């Protein structure tokens, strides 16, 4: 569960988020759309406790894990070591549960993370986040730089975890089609402010959203 | 030929001690991004502590271990001063470590005076392939080799060592998985203090230590660490051994008063070469 109320986050004199309020209910999967520089990653970092709000409140129920934009693996460490470090908070050291879910990672366990393909790295980042046994997962740009089939594969795992284990997910995306496929509700963030929110089906029909994020096509 | 071999082995011993100081610098810089100018101070503290403890009648072994732990504590306290406050930039921390080094002068003079002190080490010498080598020199090489092997095991095989490597690799990602990078930085400072301390207890029987010996130690250690771009332990070790041999050869063949200049010259050359290669290095790291 995520509950953000009237959140303001500033870097010195520059305000990155201005009075943002959003909620993600327990077991819900919600999208946050926005262009580059909108403040999406600032929000993700604040939710993960990496940034301190200037004002407002952030409430997170249970343990939250973040898959950061650009994967941010430890390139000189092996896949197994990356996963093990993902269990720093939970105390989980054995990556077997993650291997059961993502068998490809077992095959890659001894490889250095830095030499893997983008899709494999995103899979490691996904597995690393799961090692913390999260109740809530914030995924910052799942599809960034990935082939559509790789994105679809990871999105399938995400949806399955949401469905079967009740994992709460905030999906931060620029790929609105992916977000609308996976989520029922979405928020749109621009220049640090939430400009609209609602059911994905309604937002897809909103000309402003369709023009900005769906290539102008109203679906 | 035997003189050359003697200088070579003695140089390797000097280089091993430099490597320990330099590896402390590298450990701290990798994890925190801070260039620790108080690194030589840790060796001085350990050397002076060893001298005092042995003088008070404490046995060998216990005295040296206690001195190394005192240096590790000094490292931790330096870390608290340098990075204890969240948001301190590496440049500000560098200035703080410089201040800690100067403050340490005053504390050391109050506690031990300003005269050099020494401590007894392993007595005697051995002859290897016709070269006469002090046993203490062999001890320095052996302990340094064992320390580097333990460090490799610590960073390569233990969870805590890998967490430190993670902090060095990507502090943001380390924080994402929940690692407290500030605590890891303090651990790195303590480890740096410990490594400096090991160097101090090994060197004190070979050359008297006083409050300002840290200048020689830090110049040599920094020269070796710069050789390894302040991030690469193995190249740092190679640089330290090269420096130790070069200095000892210079002293052995009649230029004993110019040992420090050898270190400074080498450091200057390496920094100029690295500066000219900076774009390539940046691309490699990215």
Boltz contact constraints between the chains, C-beta under 6 A:
constraints:
  - contact:
      token1: [A, 50]
      token2: [B, 175]
      max_distance: 6.0
  - contact:
      token1: [A, 66]
      token2: [B, 176]
      max_distance: 6.0
  - contact:
      token1: [A, 68]
      token2: [B, 176]
      max_distance: 6.0
  - contact:
      token1: [A, 72]
      token2: [B, 170]
      max_distance: 6.0
  - contact:
      token1: [A, 72]
      token2: [B, 173]
      max_distance: 6.0
  - contact:
      token1: [A, 74]
      token2: [B, 166]
      max_distance: 6.0
  - contact:
      token1: [A, 74]
      token2: [B, 169]
      max_distance: 6.0
  - contact:
      token1: [A, 76]
      token2: [B, 169]
      max_distance: 6.0
  - contact:
      token1: [A, 81]
      token2: [B, 162]
      max_distance: 6.0
  - contact:
      token1: [A, 85]
      token2: [B, 166]
      max_distance: 6.0
  - contact:
      token1: [A, 85]
      token2: [B, 177]
      max_distance: 6.0
  - contact:
      token1: [A, 86]
      token2: [B, 177]
      max_distance: 6.0
  - contact:
      token1: [A, 88]
      token2: [B, 177]
      max_distance: 6.0
  - contact:
      token1: [A, 88]
      token2: [B, 178]
      max_distance: 6.0
  - contact:
      token1: [A, 88]
      token2: [B, 179]
      max_distance: 6.0
  - contact:
      token1: [A, 89]
      token2: [B, 178]
      max_distance: 6.0
